[in-house]
Amino acid sequence: MSGLIKGVPRSSVIVLLLVGIAVGIASIFAYEFTMEATSTDEFCTGCHEMASGPFVMLQETTHFKNESGVTPGCSDCHVPESGWPKIWRKIQASREVWSALTGKINTPEKYMAHVDVMKGREIARLKANDSQECRNCHDVESMDLEQQSRMAKRRHASMKGSDKTCIDCHEGIAHDSSSLVHESTGE
């Protein structure tokens, strides 16, 4: 290593090191700011097709208005909490942002034409990660099964020892596209 910096003034190496540290710190802050800014409901519903589509669907579900007053935001269900899964999901979500910017899904009709493909990708993602975003709020082990209906009690109890995950039974829990179909077609 000393051969590489031989003849280079010591102050240049220190300046270079300090610049590298500063760029690294700035990058971390920029990353955190970007992750937070793109995880808000305001960002997610900033496009007309999201505000008039998925957000409308969400408002008609128990996840939006319920007796507990807990209302998850878009990122609570669609973005892992941290690390590489969060980064990877943000990269995947850029497909929807690109589709909105290029006009592929920029109207309710265009959105509905692609909703089955987008929904399929999201369901596959949740199945692959054992519905982790659901489990961030809902813990099967902590559920009071006695407070549930007979069918829910049976299914949640059997879920503990099976390969079933939340999305297998609760697929339309937050976005029932049939309500949007009627709205966009006037039915």
Secondary structure, 3 states (H helix, E strand, C coil): CCCCCCCCCHHHHHHHHHHHHHHHHHHHHHHHHHHHHCCCHHHHCCCHHHHCCHHHHHHCCCCCCCCCCCCCCHHHHHCCCCHHHHHHHHHHHHHHHHHHHCCCCCCHHHHHHHHHHHHHHHHHHHHHCCCHHHHCCCCHHHCCHHHCCHHHHHHHHHHCCCCCCHHHHCCCCCCCHHHHHHHHHCC
